[in-house]
């Protein structure tokens, strides 16, 4: 499989899924949480969580995180997965305003659903109930199916982040 095909698979997983597992670490130990996300314009993922959630507290102490994107409903023969390391940035100011509006538009295209879920940007400001985050990949890996077929060893292939960003920037109709 070519590097381009691995990158295309990674982009497809990011585009077609809405959740990732976020792994964090803090003074109270390690933690994993399912996170609903939307894809931003520059290969970043946006999400929000309660400011007092364990993973939010961890991000406040340590911005380096890890995670996985996969379709949990896929069969063993269909399964594909993406693992990542990333930096999580807490948003505020103009970027918070822009991202919060974008997030609710993308994540809730149905107006009735959006109205129920919608919260104004002020509810994500420092000291508020929730916080918005931008996840920026520092490393991305996908499964190497050829190694599984050849040696029955489950290996990963590192994805070039610039290539991934370029592919994700190409909006799909």
Secondary structure, DSSP 4 states (H G I P E B T S, - for coil): --HHHHHHHHHHHHHH--EEEEEEEETTEEEEEEEE-EE-TTS-EEEEEETTSHHHHHHHH--EEEEEEE-TTS-TTT--EEEEEEEEEE--HHHHHHHHHHHHHHH--SHHHHHHH---GGGGSTTSSEEEEEEEEEEEEEEEHHHHHHHS--EEEEPPHHHHHHHHHS---
